[in-house]
Amino acid sequence: MLPQAPKKESRRNVWAKVESKDYNTNQIFNYMKKGTIIILVMCFVFGVQNLWAQEKKQASIAFYNLENLFDTIDSPMPGDFPWTPGGDKIWNTERYTHKLNNLSYVIQHLDGNEDEAGPDILGVCEVENRDVLEDLIATESLQKSNYGIVHYDSPDHRGIDVGLLYRKANFEVLNSRSVTLTFPGEDYNTRDQLVVSGNLQGELIHVIVNHWPSRRGGPEKSEPRRIAAAKLTKSIIDSIRNTDPKAKIAVMGDLNDDPTNKSVTEILNATPKKEEVKGTKLYNPLAILLTDDRGTLNYRGDWFLFDQIMFSTPWLTDKNIELLDYNIFDQDAVKVQADNKYKGDPLRTHAGKLYLKGYSDHFSVFTIWGFDN
């Protein structure tokens, strides 16, 4: 008979024999050597995985309509008197401070990272001036984020502007400009469009922040103004592409139009379908979130998604970049909780002259990207 091969023993038996001194020293050494190799291989694998995880950086890009963020000072600019102690809103320091703290609560939740506070890039609208943005980033919740500000005064008839907040540690501003939208032969002034170029996680990107003309007078009557705004945005996009055909462009704002309106689908050529995004098309991921029960604002029982963030094709074709998440920030804290027809709507600051102690009449939106550097 051939001799039988010795049975393999479990590590528990090996260590039992060591303790009882009933085991060959060379066998112990061989077991230990094999175990060491296995451990070293596992350490290498996990080490590489951890290295990959560390190299993959995240960046958040968000937008928020701040609903009439005015200070309490009556300035020479038109439109701000209601937001003073003597105005209809009875706007005072206490209410202003409460508003800033409410807004900072929302902003600190738009980055997808519990260890940080606030997105890397945040477009905003309905701000009176640079001072209110300075006050906003000085709130306790946002101080550690070390935000920078890009802001220009607009000729808007309400005295409100758009702006950009950015985390200085993650975004480097290289250039910025403000582009005025005009209506020849019409006595109407609206918000400028803000264009900011810079490096985000080592990638050159271009951000266009918008707040298009409102629907006052009805959506059909006012549509030509938003078509004009969309054409201006498109001309800015084209000018950037003429310099760099592979430019990574992000278009954001309160467009006062839905993702299905002509200004977005035809003029900006935007779609929520990834497979259709090529050439000069824009990717509009948030568009699919608009339903009969969800959006970024509610008007007379109907939901709209005026607040959007769109991206040029190179954001999707660059293999080193990946869209990780996108959503509307509409958690219960920023919603109307009263059991009436307004339940679930954005908890706003004012309803006419009535002070509601809320946040904004719009929900904010955000996207989170992964970068392999």
RAHUUR-V258859 format. One record per residue. RES is the residue in three letters. OMEGA is omega in degrees with one decimal (none if undefined). Layout:
[[RES	OMEGA] [RES	OMEGA]]
This chain:
[[MET	175.5] [LEU	178.4] [PRO	179.3] [GLN	177.4] [ALA	179.1] [PRO	178.5] [LYS	176.3] [LYS	-177.9] [GLU	177.7] [SER	178.9] [ARG	179.6] [ARG	178.2] [ASN	178.5] [VAL	-177.2] [TRP	175.5] [ALA	179.6] [LYS	176.4] [VAL	-178.9] [GLU	-179.4] [SER	178.5] [LYS	-179.4] [ASP	-178.6] [TYR	-178.5] [ASN	-177.3] [THR	-179.5] [ASN	177.8] [GLN	177.5] [ILE	-178.8] [PHE	-179.4] [ASN	178.0] [TYR	-179.1] [MET	-178.8] [LYS	178.5] [LYS	179.7] [GLY	179.8] [THR	179.6] [ILE	179.5] [ILE	-179.8] [ILE	-179.9] [LEU	178.3] [VAL	179.7] [MET	179.1] [CYS	-179.8] [PHE	-178.7] [VAL	-179.6] [PHE	178.7] [GLY	178.3] [VAL	178.8] [GLN	178.6] [ASN	179.1] [LEU	176.7] [TRP	-179.2] [ALA	-179.4] [GLN	-177.8] [GLU	-178.9] [LYS	-177.8] [LYS	178.8] [GLN	175.6] [ALA	-178.7] [SER	179.5] [ILE	-171.7] [ALA	176.2] [PHE	-178.0] [TYR	169.4] [ASN	-171.7] [LEU	177.2] [GLU	172.2] [ASN	175.9] [LEU	178.5] [PHE	169.8] [ASP	-175.2] [THR	-173.9] [ILE	178.2] [ASP	-177.1] [SER	177.4] [PRO	-179.4] [MET	-178.7] [PRO	169.6] [GLY	-172.8] [ASP	-175.2] [PHE	178.0] [PRO	-179.5] [TRP	173.8] [THR	179.8] [PRO	-179.1] [GLY	-177.7] [GLY	-176.7] [ASP	-176.7] [LYS	-175.8] [ILE	-174.3] [TRP	-177.6] [ASN	-175.7] [THR	-179.6] [GLU	-179.1] [ARG	178.2] [TYR	179.2] [THR	178.0] [HIS	178.6] [LYS	179.2] [LEU	179.7] [ASN	176.4] [ASN	-178.4] [LEU	-179.3] [SER	175.6] [TYR	179.4] [VAL	-175.0] [ILE	-177.4] [GLN	179.7] [HIS	-174.2] [LEU	-175.6] [ASP	179.6] [GLY	-178.4] [ASN	-176.8] [GLU	-178.0] [ASP	-179.7] [GLU	-178.3] [ALA	174.3] [GLY	-179.2] [PRO	178.0] [ASP	177.7] [ILE	-179.6] [LEU	171.3] [GLY	-179.0] [VAL	173.2] [CYS	-175.5] [GLU	173.9] [VAL	-175.8] [GLU	-173.9] [ASN	179.0] [ARG	-176.4] [ASP	-178.2] [VAL	176.2] [LEU	175.2] [GLU	178.4] [ASP	-178.7] [LEU	-177.2] [ILE	177.2] [ALA	177.6] [THR	-175.9] [GLU	-176.9] [SER	-172.7] [LEU	-176.5] [GLN	-175.6] [LYS	-179.3] [SER	178.2] [ASN	-178.0] [TYR	167.2] [GLY	-175.4] [ILE	166.7] [VAL	-175.8] [HIS	172.4] [TYR	175.5] [ASP	178.6] [SER	177.7] [PRO	-174.7] [ASP	-177.1] [HIS	176.9] [ARG	179.8] [GLY	179.3] [ILE	-175.4] [ASP	167.3] [VAL	179.4] [GLY	179.0] [LEU	170.6] [LEU	-179.5] [TYR	176.9] [ARG	-174.5] [LYS	-178.2] [ALA	-172.6] [ASN	-179.2] [PHE	179.4] [GLU	178.9] [VAL	178.1] [LEU	-176.8] [ASN	175.8] [SER	176.7] [ARG	179.6] [SER	-175.7] [VAL	-175.5] [THR	175.8] [LEU	-178.2] [THR	178.7] [PHE	-177.5] [PRO	178.8] [GLY	-178.0] [GLU	178.4] [ASP	-176.9] [TYR	178.5] [ASN	-178.5] [THR	-176.0] [ARG	170.6] [ASP	172.5] [GLN	-174.2] [LEU	179.7] [VAL	-178.6] [VAL	176.5] [SER	-179.9] [GLY	-178.4] [ASN	176.2] [LEU	-177.6] [GLN	176.8] [GLY	-179.3] [GLU	175.4] [LEU	178.2] [ILE	178.6] [HIS	-177.4] [VAL	176.6] [ILE	-177.7] [VAL	-173.9] [ASN	162.3] [HIS	-172.7] [TRP	-179.2] [PRO	-174.0] [SER	178.3] [ARG	179.6] [ARG	-176.3] [GLY	179.4] [GLY	-175.7] [PRO	-178.8] [GLU	-178.9] [LYS	-176.6] [SER	-175.5] [GLU	-179.7] [PRO	179.1] [ARG	178.5] [ARG	173.4] [ILE	177.8] [ALA	177.9] [ALA	179.1] [ALA	178.7] [LYS	176.1] [LEU	177.0] [THR	179.6] [LYS	179.5] [SER	176.2] [ILE	177.8] [ILE	-178.3] [ASP	-179.9] [SER	176.9] [ILE	-179.5] [ARG	178.4] [ASN	177.7] [THR	-178.6] [ASP	-178.7] [PRO	-179.2] [LYS	-176.3] [ALA	174.3] [LYS	-174.7] [ILE	174.8] [ALA	177.8] [VAL	-177.1] [MET	173.1] [GLY	169.0] [ASP	-173.7] [LEU	-175.1] [ASN	173.0] [ASP	176.5] [ASP	177.8] [PRO	-178.4] [THR	-178.1] [ASN	-175.3] [LYS	-178.0] [SER	-177.0] [VAL	-174.2] [THR	-175.6] [GLU	-176.5] [ILE	179.2] [LEU	177.7] [ASN	-175.5] [ALA	-179.6] [THR	175.3] [PRO	-176.9] [LYS	-176.5] [LYS	-175.3] [GLU	179.6] [GLU	-175.1] [VAL	178.0] [LYS	179.1] [GLY	-176.2] [THR	179.6] [LYS	174.0] [LEU	177.1] [TYR	-176.7] [ASN	-171.6] [PRO	-175.3] [LEU	-175.2] [ALA	-176.2] [ILE	-177.9] [LEU	179.2] [LEU	177.6] [THR	176.9] [ASP	-175.6] [ASP	-175.6] [ARG	177.0] [GLY	177.9] [THR	173.7] [LEU	-178.3] [ASN	179.1] [TYR	178.8] [ARG	175.0] [GLY	179.6] [ASP	179.0] [TRP	177.4] [PHE	174.8] [LEU	179.4] [PHE	-174.8] [ASP	-172.0] [GLN	173.4] [ILE	-177.1] [MET	-173.3] [PHE	177.5] [SER	-174.7] [THR	-178.0] [PRO	175.0] [TRP	-177.6] [LEU	-176.4] [THR	177.4] [ASP	-175.7] [LYS	179.7] [ASN	-178.2] [ILE	-178.8] [GLU	174.8] [LEU	-175.4] [LEU	-175.6] [ASP	173.4] [TYR	-177.4] [ASN	169.8] [ILE	176.9] [PHE	-176.2] [ASP	177.8] [GLN	-172.3] [ASP	-176.0] [ALA	-176.3] [VAL	-179.9] [LYS	170.3] [VAL	-177.9] [GLN	-179.0] [ALA	-177.1] [ASP	177.6] [ASN	-175.5] [LYS	-179.6] [TYR	-177.7] [LYS	-179.7] [GLY	177.1] [ASP	172.5] [PRO	178.4] [LEU	-171.8] [ARG	179.0] [THR	-179.8] [HIS	165.1] [ALA	-170.4] [GLY	177.9] [LYS	-176.0] [LEU	179.7] [TYR	-175.3] [LEU	176.8] [LYS	-173.2] [GLY	-172.1] [TYR	-178.9] [SER	175.8] [ASP	175.0] [HIS	165.2] [PHE	176.4] [SER	178.9] [VAL	-179.1] [PHE	171.2] [THR	178.9] [ILE	-177.0] [TRP	174.6] [GLY	-178.6] [PHE	173.6] [ASP	-179.3] [ASN	none]]
